[in-house]
Amino acid sequence: MQPRLLKEIQSVRVLLGLVVLQGVLGGILIIYQAYDLADIVNRVYLGHENLSQVQYLLENLLLVIGLRALLTLFGESGALSLATRVQARLRLRLSQRILDAGPMYVNREQAGELVNTLIQGVEDLEPYLARYIPQVAMTALVPTIILIDVFAKDWISGLILLITLPLIPFFMILIGRQAEAKTQKQWSLLSRLSAHFLDVLQGLTTLKLLGQSANQAHGIERASDQFRQATMASLRIAFLSALVLELLASLSMAMVAVAIGLRLISGVMAFRTAFFLLVLVPEFYIPWRALGTRFHDGLGGMKAAQRIFQILDAPQWTKAFGTQRLSNVEAPLSFENVSFSYEGRENRAVEEVTARIRAQERIAIIGPSGSGKTTLLFLLMGFAHPDSGLIRTGDTPLESVDMTWWRTQVSFLTQSPYIFSGTVRDNLLMAKPSATGQELHGALKTAGAWEFVEDLPQGLETNIQERGRRLSGGQKQRLALARAFLQDAPIVLMDEPTANLDAETEASLWTDLEKLLAGRTVLVVAHRLSTVMHMDKIWVMNQGHLVQQGTATELESEPGLYRELMQAYKMPNQEGVG
């Protein structure tokens, strides 16, 4: 049993209660059906009664069969409805959790594995919720009702059922442990296969260019074969479990049948009672056999649930922010002794950083890789809370600000802007859903993107596919720049948007970037000397510490990391600064 899933079911416990009630009523009807059938056979076979004399009993029997069919239909519909509601709630919570966690969490996970959990993992919960959980309740209740009735009719048969009953759950536990281990391996392989397959698809163009696509195809084939073997291993255990349950149930029923037969021959037991018991005893074991089948059906869901709750319980870097919406966004931004560390890392990514950005000032952040540059931008975007210290906008702590509103006041341009599957128009409207056609045209023109968009087969309505596979690196950056123009935010954060471009494309893009940066507060993570030259001030980061800050002229005149970086990277054909 999965305790966390049982808690989720509490929200639909009324529906679960109705499903279980259907099972109990079905159990009672099974007893009545067996009694009615035994009475009919006894009257016709021994009493030699004709059709008219047993007609009402036959009508009752048909009515009971019809009621059982209706109850079964209601039970299945109710169980599926129960599962659908719980799945919908979990999928919504899981989606919201991943969105709330932001890129700092998502970047640490494998995208394919997260997608597999969100879609297939939640889908795999259906057999567990719709079949296994209701079957557990019915297996506890229906055989108990039948056992009481059997004891009332014949204590010897009841005793045989009571003695043989513990063997079934005992063997189910033994086999179930093996099945659980195999299913865990199967789910892990499926998650890895999903993550690997998505990575290969996203990098297919690069693999083709490097001539490595065939090797990756063989890798996917090997991973698929491993998953097939794990699946077949799980199925073998499921078949073994079914064989054991059938064997135990058959032997138990045979023991009851022998005991009844011997007493029937000797005249100790009446024929109607004997026939009633022989019809009813198989129904005693049917719920147990069904439970074994449902258990194996639901194992995948149990393993998926573990991963789902692992994601839901992951450390929450983005704690609750406030509700304030500032009247003046064009205020200084300040870091006051800000420190932050990632989970599982000994050293802090950012440690006791104190700095100030005046309104409409341009700041470049440089430093060696891993020195905490991008982390500062993530903290300013509210993707995480500082472990200590404060970030302020004006005199207001950032943690008091409505973060949904705040992110509409900040444009964030990265090295690899994400282009979503859809049309050019769809991608632009993400920045401003209410934008008119004229505004879209103006943003594209200002960003220098109109020419290539106009040349696309359907212009603005061209589907550019996920990650902009039909676009070059420079075109994707210009599309991201057009989104920033549409958003028209007073604060611009950039993680070196020209890092992956050639010198000619970079120079052209900076011409259009200058239009965006004019009159705005700007903070840029810089990896190239050309980027630093566009900024008013420079912050130098090293191992999480802000070791220098000032203008380029000031920093060049004093010894320190900045001068060392400039000397190292002013060599021929190199422009990087960190």
N, C-alpha and C positions, 0 to 999 in steps of 0.2 A: 504494500500500500504506500502511496505517496502522500504524506501528511499535508504538505502545502496545497496539493490539488484538492484534498478533501475540504480544506478551508475555503478554497475558491467556490466549491459546490454549495457552500452555505447560502450563497446569494440566490440559489435556485432550489433550496431545500424543499419548498412546497411541491415543486415539480418532481423532484426525486421521490418525495413521499408518495405522490400519486402513482409513479412508475412502480414503486415497491408494492403499493396497495394492489395494483393490477396483478402483480406476481402472486401475492397472497390469495386474492380472489380466484386466480387461475388454479392455485393449489387446492383450494376448497372444491372447485368444480371438477378437478381431476378425481377426487375421492367420490364425489357424487356420480360422476360418469362411470367409474369402476363399479360402484354399487348397483347402478341402474343396468349396466351391461350384464353383471353377474345375475341379477334378478331375472332379466329377459331370458338368458340362456337356461337358467334353472327351471323357469316355468315352461319353456318350449321343450327342453330336452328331457326333463324328469316329469314335469306336470302335464305334458302333452297338450298345452293350451294352443289355440289357433291364433291367427293374425289379429282378429278383432279383439281378442282378450288382452293382447299385449301391445295393442296399437298406441295407447296413451303413453306406455313406457318408451316405445320407439320415438314418439314425438318429443318426449322429455329428453331423450338421448340426443336427438338432432338439435334441440334447443340448446342443450349444454355445449355441444360441439360448436354451434354458431356463436354462443357467448364467449367461449374460449378463443375463437378466431378473432372476434371483435376486441377482446381484451389484449390479445397479442398485438394486434394492429395498433391499438392505442398505446400500449407499452413501448413499442418500437418508435412510434412517432414522438412520444413524450421524451424518450431517451435521446433521440437525435436532436430534439429541440433543446434539451438540457445541455448536451455537448456543444451545440452551436452557440448558445449564449455564453457559456464559460470560455469557449475558444475566442469569441469576438472580444470579450473583455480582456483576455490575456494578450491577444494580438494588439489591441489598442494600447494597453499598458506597456507592452514590449516596444512598440514603435515609438511611443512617447518617451520611454526611457532612453532609447538610442538617440533620439533627437535632442533630448535634454542634456545627454552626456557630452554632446558636441564632438568636434574633430579630435580632441585630445584623447578621448576614449576610443573612438572608432578607428583612429590611425594605429592603435595598438592591437587591434583585432584584425582577423582576416575577413574581408568584405563578403566573400563567398560563403563562409561559415555562418556569418550573421544572417545573411539572406536565407540560407538553408534553414536556420533555426526559426526565423520569423515566418517563413512560408510552410516548409515541409514539417518542421518541428511542431508547430501549432496544429497543423493538419493531422499529424500522427496521434494527437491526444484524443481524437474522436473514438477509436475503438476502446480506449481505456475509460473514457467518460460515459459513452453511450452503451457500452456492453459490459465491461468488467465490473464497474462500481455497482450498477443495479443487480448484476448477477451475484455478487458477493452477498448482498442483502437477501436476495431470493433464495440463495443456497442455505443461508442460515435459517430462514423461516419455513419454506415449503417442505423440505424433508422433515423438519420438526413436527409440522402438522400431520404429515403422513405417518411418521413414527408413532405419534400418540394414538392415531386411529388404528394402526396395526396392533399396537399393544392392547387396545380395547377389544379387538377381535380375537387375537391369538398371541399370548405372551411369549411363546417359544419363537415364533417368527420375528417378533419385535426384538427379542434378545439377540437373535442371529444378526439382525440389522445393526443393533447397537454395538456388537462386538466387532463386526467387520468394518464399520464406518471409519474408525481412526486410521485404518490402513491407507485410505485414499488421500487424506491431507498429508500424511507422513511421506508418501511417495511423491506427492505433488511438491512438497518442500524440497526434497532431495533433487528432483529433476529441475525444479524451478531455479535453484541456485546456479546450476550449470547453464540454463537458458539465459539467466540474467547476465552472466559473464559474457556469453556469446553475443547477446544483443548489444551490450555496451561496446564491444569491439566493432560490431556492425555499424552502430551509430557514429563512432569515432571515425571509422573509415569513410563513411558517407560525408561527414563534415569536412574531412581533409580533401576528399575528392571534389566536393563542391567548390571549396576555396581554390584548389589548384586549377580546376577547369575554368573558373572565372578569370584567374590571373592569366592563364594561357590565352583566353579569348581576347582579353584587353591588350595583351602584348603580341597579338598574332602578326601584325604588320612588321614589328621589329624582328620577330622570329623569322619571318619570311626573308627579310633583308639580310639577316645573318646566316640563313640557310640552316636554321635549327628547328624548323617546324616539324620535320619528320621525327626527330628525337623526342620532341614533346608529345607527339602523337603516340609514340611507343610508351612514353611515361604514363599517359592517360589510360592506355590499354592495360598496362600492368596494374595501375591503381583500380581500374574497373574490375579486373580479374580477382584482385584481392577482396574487393567488396562482394563479388559473386560467391567466392569461397566462404566468406563470413556469413552471407545470407543462407547458403546451403547448409552450413553447420547449424545455424539456428533452426532451420526447417527440420533437420534430422532429429534434433532434440524434441521439437514439437510433435513429430510423428511418434517418437518413442514414448512421450508422455501420453498421447492418445491411446497407444497400444497398452500401456500399463493400466490406465484407467478402465479401458474396456475389459481387460483381463480380470481385474479385481472385481468390477461390477458383475461380470458374467459368472465368476466363481461364487460370489456372494448370493446371486439369484439362484444358482444351481443348488446351493446348500438349503436355501429356503424351500425351493421346489421339492427337493428330496424329503425334507422333514414334513412338508404338507402332504406329499404323495403317500408316504408310509402311513400316516394317520388317516388319510382318506380311504385307503384300501382296507384298513382295519376297522373302519366305521366310526372312529373317534371324532372325526371332523365332518361337518355338513358340506355338501358339494358347493352350495352357494358361497359359503365363507371361504372355502378353498379357492374357488374361481376368483372371487373378489380379491383375495390376497395375491394370487398369481398375476392378476392384471395390475394391481396397485404397486407391487414391489419394484418393478422396473422404473416406475415414475419416481421412486425414492432416489435412484442413482442418476437419473437424467440431469438434475441441476448440478451435481458434482462433475459429471463429464463435461457439461457446458461450461462450468467454471474453469476447468483445465484449458479448454479451447480459448475462452475469452482471455485467460491469463496470458497466453502466448500472443494473442492478437494485440493485447494492451502493453506488452513489454516495450515496444518501440516508443510508445507515448510516455512511459515512465522514464525512459532514458532521456527523451527530448525534454521532459518537464524539468529534469535536473539542470540541463543547460539553460532553459528558459529562466528558472529562478536564480541561477548563477548570474545571468545578465542583469536581472532585476535587482539583485543584491550587491552588484558591483559598487565599489566606492563612488560616492557622489561628489565629484569635484565641483560641480555647479550647484551649490546650495541655493536656498531660496533668496532671491534678491528683494528689494523693496518695491514701492509702488509710485515713487516720485517721478514726475515729468517736469523737467527744468524749462523755465521760460527763456533762459539764455544759455544756449549750447556753446556759443563762441566764448568760452571761458578757459583759463589755463587748466592743463591737465598735470597732475603731480603724482609721483610715486614717493611714498614716505616709508622708508625702511621695509620695503616689500621683499618677502621671501616666499619661495614656493619649491616643493619637492614632489617628484613623481613617485607613485607607489612602487615599491620594490627597488628603489635606487638609494644608495647610501648618501651620495652628495646631492646637495640642493641644486636645482636647475637655475634658480635665481636667489641671491642672498643679499639682504639688506641694501636693496637698490633705492637710492634717493635721488630724484631728478625732477625737473619741471619743464613743461612745454608751454610757452606763451601762445595765446590765440594767434592763429595764422602763421605760426612759426613752422619751419621745416627742419626735421631732425633725421639724420641718418644713423642707424645702429650698425656698427661693424664689430668684427671680432672673429676668433677662430671658430670652427664648426663645433657645435655643442656648448657654446658659451652662454646660452640663454636668451639669444636675440628674439627668436620666434615666440618663445614663452612669454615675453613681455607683451607682444601683440595679442596673444591668446588671453592673457589676464585682462588686458584692456577691453577685449571683446566680451568678457564675461563668460568665457568657456570654462573658467575655473576661478576659485576664490584663493587669494593669497593665504599661505599658512600663518603669516604674521604681517603686520604693517597695513597700510591703507593706500588705496588709489582714490584720488579725488578729482572731480570735475568742478572747478571753482572751489567753493567751500563745502560741497556736498560729497560725502563718501559714495563711491560707485555702488557699494552694496545696498545703498538706500534707494537706488534708481530702478525704475521699471525697465528690466533688461530687454523685453520685447520692443519697447519704444526706443531704448538707447541704440539698439542695433539698426534702427531705421535712420539714425543720425550718423552712422559710421559706414563708409565704403571700405571694403576689404578686398584688395587685389593680391593674388598669390602668383607663384611661379607657374603653376599649372591650373588655370581657371577651369572649373567644372562646367562642361556644356552638357545639358540634359537632352535626353531623347525627345525630339519634337521639332517644331519649326523654328526658324530664326525669330519669328514674332513671339512664340511661346517663351523662348529663352530671354528675350528682352522684357517681356511683361512681368517676369518674376521680380524685377527691380521696382516696377511701378505698374500694377495691374490696371490702373485707370488710364494709362497713357494713350493718347490719340495717335492716329497714323502720322500726323504731322510731327508730333513729338518724337516718335520712333525714327522717322526720317532725319530729323534734326540731330538726334543723339548719334546715329550712325555716321552722319556727315562729319560731325565734330570729332568723332573718334577715328575718322579716316577709314571707316569700314563700309561706307556706302558703295564704293566701286566694286568690291568683290561680292557683296550681297546682291547687287544689281545683276551681276554676271551669273549668279546661281540659276538653275533651271526654272524655279518658280519664285525667285526673289525672296521676299520676306516669308513666303509660305513653303519654302524648301525645307524638307525634313533633313536635319543634319546629323541625326543618330547620336547615341550616347557617347559622351566624351568628345564629340565633334570630330568623328573619324574622317569626315569629308573636308575638314579644314586644316590648314597649316598652323604651326605654332603661333606665328604672328597674327593670323586671322582670328584665332581663338582669343588672343590677348586683346585685340581690337574690339571683339564682341563683348568681352568682359568690361572693357573701358566704356563702351556704349551703355552698358548696364549701370556703370557708376555715374555717367552723365545723367541718365534718367533718374537715378536715385537722388542726385543733387544733395548729398550729405555734407555737412560743414566740416567733418573730420574724415581724413583719408588715411588708412593703414595699408602699407604695401610690403609684401615679402618678396622683394626683388622681382617684379613682374617681367623684367627683360633678361633674366639669367639664362634662359634657354634659347635666346635669339642670336642671330649673327649680328655683326657690328652695324651693317647697313640698315637692317630691319629695326635694330635697337634705336639708332639715331632718329629714324623716321617716327618711331613710336613715342620717343621722348618729346618730339615736337607737339604731338597731340596730348601727351600727359601733362605738359605745362599748362594747357588750357584747363585741365581738370584741377590741378593743384593751386591755381591762382586764387588767392584770397581764402585759402582753407588751412586748417591745422593738419600737418602731415607728419607721419612717423613711418620711416622706411627702413626695413632690414636690407642692407646693401652688401652685395658680393662683388661689385665691380667699382673700379675707380671712377668711371664715368657717372655712376649714380651719385657718388659722394659730392661731385662737383656741382650738382643741382641743389644741394641742401644748404641751409643757413648754419646749422650746428651739427656736430658729430658726437655720438656717445660710443665709447670703446668698451666692449664687454670682454671679460676673460674669466672662465670657470665660474660663471654665475655672478661675478662682481662687476659693478660699473667702475672701471679703473681710471678712465679719463673722459672728460667732456669739454667741448669748446669748439671754436671755429677751426677750419682746416689750417689757417695761417698760425693760430695759436698753438695747435697741437704739433705742427711741423717744427716749431721753434723750441720745443721742450722734449727731453728724452722720455721714452716710454714705448708702449706697445704700438701706438699709432705710427710713430716714426719707423719702427722696425717693419711693420706691415707695408708701409709705403716703399721702403728701401727694397724689400723682398719682391714686391709685385710691380715695381716700375721697370723690371727687366723686360727685354724685348718680347713682344707678342703675348704679354701677360697683363691682365687688367684687374684680376680679382683682389679683393681686400678681406676676405673671410667668408 
